[in-house]
Amino acid sequence: MNSDAWITVCIVGFLFISLVKNLAPPDLLFLSATTILAILGIISPQEAFVGFSNSGMLAVAALFVVVAGLRETGILDLIGHHVLGQSRSERSALLRLSGVVLPLSAFLNNTPIVAMFVPVVIDWSRRHRIAPSRLLIPLSYLAILGGTCTLIGTSTNLVINGLMLESGLPGMSLFEIGKIGVPYACIGIAYLFFAGHVLLPERQELLEQLSECQREYLVEMEVQSGCRLIGQTIEQGGLRQLPGLFLIEIDRRGKILSPAGPEQILEAGDRLIFTGIVSSIIELEKIPHLIPIADPDYEISPRKQRRRRLCEAVISATSPLVGKSIREADFRATYGAAIVAVHRAGKRIEQKIGDISLQAGDTLLLQTPLHFLRAYRHDPAFYLISDVDDWRPIRADRAWIAALLFFILMGLMISGVMPVVLSTMLTAVLMVLLGCLSTGDARRSIEWQVLITIAAAFGVGTALQNSGAATEIASAFVASTQAWGPIAALAVIYLLGSILTELITNNAAAVLLFPFCLETARLYDASPLPFLIALILSASASFMTPIGYQTNLMVYGPGGYRFSDFIRIGTPLNLLLWITAVILVPWIWPF
């Protein structure tokens, strides 16, 4: 190798050591490596930062906005309820995810699927007190495995098919890769189900971050006509899984049902009295037609709710509210606000909320106008007023629009009528213009660390190619198998593709190794197809690091993972799938 190649190898090696040891955030490390490579002249400034204009990276940015629109309109909550709602254990959730994510990723781009399910998995994990780190790596791996089942499952498959056609070889049919992809995916699911249970990290500290202080409020909710809870038991409705929430009793047309057992069936008109922390009350509010009724002035219109906020206010000793019931307080007339729930100094209030006589020190959870905090923060009636930052009104009136836009996006991706980046950008813009989320929420939904890491990684990959380091390493691996026959060559090509896809993008790895597959087939006077199938599989087999594939990067931060977590669980899976491919590929596609 020349000096540029050695310098690049050293920088990439130091980059990996830094990532493994968590010396700095991934985006900073990649940006630093790319900048140094550009300063040394191994890549040009344009090549160093071309990733920031890459269509794939821009598509990921737009997909963050699309998924935010689905979340703001309640679509993700609905999907989560149907996909994971009945799961009670980590393994049950894994099997349910497998049944949905695998078939979806076989026909659709993996990125929007993972982006859509990350918040669903996190919400389910929080409810069931299971660390999200137990399910987010499997979510990414399932999407990768599903992409190996059809020709359109990943862009890598399409890239190699296009190169085959350019080289005068017959192209693959839609389901040809599925001959190996389906058993490949089944083995991956079995591995995650059995070995993953032992190897996956349990980041309990992240689970604690998703919780909050245990300030319990008393809240009364009414099951209105059209609510999905009608006809379901308390257990089936998910009212037992919310952390920090306790159902005290059910008021059914004046008849008190207490204690409320998990098999109690809910009816329209039921009044449910809970004590719970703020996050659980927010989750209750997300259930359509389950409405807080402490204050008749509570705003239930989705359109009008968008002009309201949730605030916490502590009643002072000199407040005119002391000694009054919630009905007598008439918050709407005095403050333009409505009382949602009440907390009393660490005590669990066991009477109905409408009968409470307010006391100094009581904390009120209020639905307020946007200006409430600014207007009353110095009012002597309250010791303290603060916003509830996690609360967002569900734009239920825009749910059908968000769902329609998402299906249109999927149709555009499948049909290929326009490039993926244009279809995602168009959908993201329409999400904002049609009121599925605000402009501010759209900006806040973008995970900038993920985007910077992806964009900077392109510069590192370009340096490996420009310096000749990747070519030299690949040539040495392939040449070493010539004395042992085509199966050994296929095994090395798969191994090399699997390693390279962890260093550079999967598409770059596929393009780089394609000529070596053709040359190896020529040397052995064999069909190039088994070598190319092995390349397709290996280029998608990015399980050992979070940087080799976009979906791994997308779960890296939300799961609270360390670089070593991917090495620990991904390396055995890579080896298992490598053995599977070496055995099955020559049998299905003979040399």
N, C-alpha and C positions, 0 to 999 in steps of 0.2 A: 504493500500500500504506500501511496505517496504521503508527504507530510500533512497535507490537508485532511486526508482520510484518518491519519493517526490523531490529529488534533480533534477532529469531530468525534471519534470514538471515545477519546478521553473526556470530552465535555458531556457527551451523552451518558457515559459511565458515572460521572460525578452527579449528573442530574438524577439518575436512578437511585444512587446512594442517598442523595438529599431527600428524595421522595419517600424512600423506605424509612428513613430516620425521622421524617416529619420535621425537617430543619426549617421549613418555611411553607406558606400556602402554595398549592400547585400552580396557580396562575402566575405568581411572582417568580417561581423557579423556571417555568417555561419561558416567560417573557425575558428573564435574565439570560437564559441559554441562547435564545434566538438573537438577542441583542449582541451578545459576545461573538457569536458566529458571524453576524453581519459586520461587526467592527474588524474582525480578523480577515474579512474579504472572502470567506468561504461561500457565503451567499450575499446577494446584493440587497440593499435596503428594501427594494421592491419585493424581492422574494421573501425577505424576513417577515414582512407584514401583509403579504398578499392574503393570508388567512382571514384577515379582518373584513375582506370583501368577498370571501368565498361563499358561494351560494348555499352550501350545506350549513355553514355557521349561521348565515342570515335566516335560513329556514328554521333552524332551532330557535332563534330569537323570536320569530313570528309565532312559533308553536307555543311558546310560553304564554303569549297573549291569548291565543286561541283557548288554551286549557284554562286560563284565568277566567275567560268568558263562560266556559262550561261550569266552573266552580261558582262564580258569582250568581248564576241563574239557577243553581241547585241541581244541575244535571249530574254532576259528579257524586253528590250525596245519594241521588237516586240509583246510579250505577253501583255505588259502593254497597247500598242496602241490598240490591238484588244479587250482586256477585259474592260479597263477603258477609252479608247480613246474617245468614244462618250459621256461619262458621263459629265454632266455640274454641277451637284450638289452632295452634300454629300450623300443624300438618293439614288440617281440614282447609284452612285458608290457602295453603300452598296448592292443594289439589284443585280448588275452585279457580285460583288464578291460572293454573295450567290449562284448564278447560276453556278459558276465554282468551288469554294472552297468546297462546300458541297458534290457534287458528287465525286470529286477527293479524298477527305478525307474519303469517305465511302469505298474506295477500296485500298487506298495507305496510307502509314505512314504519320501522320499529320505533323511531323517535317519538311521534305523537302518541303512540300506545303507552310507552313508558311515562311520558309526561302526563298523560291522563290518569294513570294509576298510582303514581307516586303519592299525591295527596290523599287518595282513597285508602291506600295501605297505611299511611301515617295516622289517619283518623281512626281506622279500625284498630290499629295497634294501641293507640291511646285509650280507646274505650275498654279494651281487653287487658290492659296492663302488660302488654307484650312489647318488647323492644322492637322498634321498626327495623333495626339492623338484622333481625332474624328473617325478614321477608323482602327487603329491597334489593339485595344482591340476587336472590332467586328471580325477582321480577325482571331484572335486566337480562339474566341468563336465559330465561324463558323466551324473551323477545328475540334474542340472538339465535336460539335453537329453532324457533318457529320460522325464522328467515331462511333456514336451509331446506325448507320443505317444498318451495316452488321457485320457478325462475324469477318471479318478480318479488320474492321475499326480501331481498336486499339489493342495494345498488351494485354490490360486488358481483353478484350473479349476472346482472345485466352487462356489466363491464366486460367480464370474461366471455360471455356469449357474443358480444360485439366484436371482440378481438378474434374469436374463432371464425366468425363470418368473414372478417377482413383477411384472415389467413387462408381462406379457401376451404375451411372445414365446415361440415354441416352444423347448424345451430341446434340447441337443445329445445325440446318441447316444454310446455308450461310445467308439467309434473314429472319430468324425467329425473330431476335432482331429488324428487321426493322418494325415489326408490331407496336411497341411502338416508335422506333427510328425516323420514318418519321414524325408522328405528334409532337413528342418531338422537332425535329429540326424546324418544321414550327412555333411552338409556340415561340421558341427562336428567329427566324428571325423577327417575328411580334414584339416581345419585343424590340429587337435592333432597329427596324425601328421607333417605336413610343416612347418608354421610353428612349432608348439610345440617342435620339436627345436632350433630356433634361438633362440626367445624365452624359453623356460623357464629360470629361474635354476638355477645349480648351486651349492647351498650345501654345499660340501665341509666347511666348519667344523662343520656339524651332523652330517655323517657321522662326523667324528672324535669328536664327543661320544658317538656310539653305540658307539664302540670303547672299548678299555680298555688298560691297560698290557700290554705283550707278555710277560707271565710265562707261559712254556710249561710245561704239565703233561704227564706221561705218564699215559695212561689206557687201560685195556683193557676193551672192550665185547663182550658176547656177543649174537649174533643168535638169539633164542629163537623157538620155534615160534609162528606167528601174526604175526610181525613183517612189516610192509609191505615191507621191504627184500628179502625172499626172492624170488628170481627176477629182481630188478632188477640192472642194472649199478651200479657205484659212482657213475658220472655221473648215471644216472637217479634214484638214491636221494638226490641232493642232497648227497652227502658231499664233493664237490669245491668247493661254493660257500660253505661256512662260512669266514669270514675267520679267519686265524690257526690253521687246523687242517690237519694233515698226517697222512695214513694211512701209517704206516711199513710194516706188513705184515699179512697175514692168516694166522692159524693155523687150518688146516682139518684137524681130527682128527690133529694132530701134524705135518702137512705145512706147511711155511712157504712162503707165496706172497709173494715180495718181489722187485722192487717191485710194488705193487698198482696195475695200470693202470686207467684210467677205464672200460674195457670189461669188466673182471672181473665176472662174475656172482656175486652173494652167495647163500649157502646157509644153511639152518638149522644152528645149531651153530657157525658161523664165529666165531672170536675176532678182533676187529679191534683192533689196537694203534695208537693215535693219539698225537700230541703236539699240544696246542692250548691256547689261552687259555680262561679260565673261561667266558666267554659262549658259546663254541662247544661246550664240554662240556655246558653247560646245554641248548643246542639239541639235542645228541645224546640227552640224557636225556628230552626231550619225545617222542621216537619210541617209541611203545608196543612193548614186548617187546625193546628194545635196552638191555641192563642192564650197568652196571659190575660187574666180577667180581674186582677186586683183592682185596676182602675178602669172605669168604662171609657176613659179618654185615650186609652192605648190605641195607637194607629196601626191598623192591620193592612191597609192598602200598600202593595209593593211599591207603587209609584211614589206615594207620600212618605213611605218609610225611608226612601233614599235621601230625604231632607231631614232625617232625624239621626240621633246618635244615642248610644248607651253611656250613661255617666253614673258614677258612684258619689253619693253625697252623705256626709256625716252630720246629723242634726246637733246643733249646739244647745247649751243649757238655756240660752235666752231666746230660742227660736219660738215663734208663735205656733209652730206645729206640735209642740210638746203637749201631751194630754188629748190630742185629737185623734180620731180614727182616720183611716185612709180616705173613707168617703167624705168625712167632714173637712179634710185638709183642702180639697178642691184644688189640686195642683195645676190643673189646666188653666183655671182663672188667674191664679197668682203667678205661676212660673211658666206656663205654656208647656208643661211637662206631664208625664204620666208615670205613676209608680208601677214597677214591674215586680219587684221582690223586696224583702226586708231582712236585714241581718241584725242580731242583737248580741253584742259583746260576748261572743263565744258560746252563747246558749242556743240550743235548738228550740225554736218556737213551735209549739205543738198545737196551737189553735188556728182556726181559719184566718187567712190573711186579712179579710175584710173586718174582722172583729178586733184587730190589734189596735191598742192605744199607744201611739208613738211616744218614745222616751228620748231624753238627751243621750247621745252616744249611739243611737240606732243608725245603721248605715242603710240608705235607700239605693236600690238599683233603679235608675230612672231612664225612661225614653224621652229624650229632650230635643229641642231645636238645635241647629248647628251652632248657634251663638250662645248657648246656655252657659258653658264654662267661662267664656269671656265676660258675660253679663253678671254672673252671680258668684264669681270666685272670692270676692271680698264681702259678700253679704253676711251680716252677723248671724243670720239664721243657720249657717252651716260652718262647722269647724274646717271642713276640707271638701273640695270637689275635684274629681279626676275623671278623665275619659277612660272607657274600656276599649283599649286599642284593638283587641282581636275581633271586635264585633263588626260585621258587615251585613247590611240588610240583603236578604236573598231577593234577587230580581226575578221573582217567579213569573211575572207577566211577560218576561222575555225568554223564558225557557224554551218555548217552541222555536223561536228564532235561532237561538244558539244551537239547538239540536239540528235544525235544518241546515245551518251553515256548516256544521261539522260533517254531516252526510254529504253535502256538496263537495267539501274538501276531500273526503275519502273517494268520491266518484272521480274527481279531477286527478287524484293520484293514481287511481287504477287505470283510467283511460289514457293518461298521458297527453291530454289535450293541451296542457301548458306545463312548463317546467315546475318542479315542486316548489322552488323558492317563490315563484309568482303566485301559485295557488295558495300557499300559506300566508304570504303577505296580504293578498286580497281578502282572505278570510279574516285575518287579524284586524285589518282596517274596517271591514264590515261589522265585526263584533263591537267595535267602539262606536261607529257611526249609527248603528241600529240600537244602541242603548243597552247592550249586554254587559258592559262594564264601562267605567269612566276612563278618561284619558290618563288621569293620575294613577288609577289602579293598573292600567295597562303598563305604564312605565315601571311601577313597583313590582310587577309580576316577573320581569326579566331577571334571570339569574346571571348577573354579570361575571361572576367568578367562573362559571361554567363556560361562558362564551369566550372569555379571554384565554382560558386554558386551551380550548379547542383551536382558536385562531393562532395562538403562539406555537402550538404543536406542529402546524403545517411548516413553519420555518425550520424546525428541527428535522422533520422528514425530508425537506428539500436539501438540507445540508448533507444528510446521509447519501442522497442520490448524487448531488453535484460533486462531492468529494471523491466518489468512487468507492466509499467504504462498504455500502450495501452490495454493490456488484462483486467486489472482491470476496466478501464473506460468502455470498451465494455461490459463486463459482467454486470456491474451495469445498463447500458442502457437497455440491452435486458431483464434482470430480472424484470425491472420496468413495463413491458408491459404485464406480464403473466395474470394479472387479467382482461385485456380489450380485449382480442381476437387477432386473427392473423392480422387483418388490422392495429391495433395499433402497433403490432410488426413489420410489414412491414414498417410502417411509421418511426419507430425508427431506424430500420436497414438502411433505406435510409438516414435518417438524420445523423446517426453515420458515414456511409460511406462517405457522403459528407464532414463532418468535418475532418475525418481522412485523406482524400485525400489531404486536404490543409496542413496537418502537415507532412505527410510522402508521399512517392511516391504512385501513383494510384495503381500500381501492388502490393505494400506492403499492402496497405489498403484492397485490394481485397482478398489477401491470408489470412490476419489476420481475416477478418470477415466471410470467407467461412464456417468454422466449426460452427460459431454461427447461420448461416442460416440453416444448416442441423439440429442442435440441436433444434432450434425454431420450425422448421417444425415437428420434432418428438414429441415435447411437445404438439403441437396442433393437432397432427395426420392429418397433411395437406401435400399437395405436396410441395416439396422444390423449385420447379421451379419459382413461383412468387417471393419468397424471393431472389433467385439468380439473377433474371432479375433486381430486384430493386437494388441489389448490383452492377451489371454491370453498370447501369445508374448512380448510386451515385458515384462510383469510378471514373467515367469520368466527373462528374459534378464539375470540379475545376474552379470555376468562381470568388471566393471571395478573392483569394490572387494570387500574381504572382509566388509563389514558389510551388504551388501544381501540376503544369503541365508544361512541357518543353516549350510549345508554348507560355504560358503566360510570362515566363522568357525571351523568345526571343523578345517579343515586349515591354518589360518593359523599357529597356534603350532607344531604338530608338524612342519610343513614348514620352519620357520625363515624364513618369508617376510617381506618388507617390503611396506608398502602399495603402493609403486610397482610391485611385481611384477605385481599384479593389473591395474593400469592398462596396463602394457606389453603383456601378453598378451591381456587381456580387451577392450581397445578395438578392435583390428582384428577380433576375433571378433564383437563387437557390430555393427560396421559391415557385416561380411559377411552376418550373419544379418538385419540390417535391410534390406539390398538384396534378399536372398532373399524376405523376407516381402512387401515392396512389389511384387515381380514376381509371386509365386505366389498370394498371398491373393486379389487381384481376379480372377485367372484361375480359381481353384477356386470362389470364392464371389462371383459378379458383383455389381456395385452395383445 
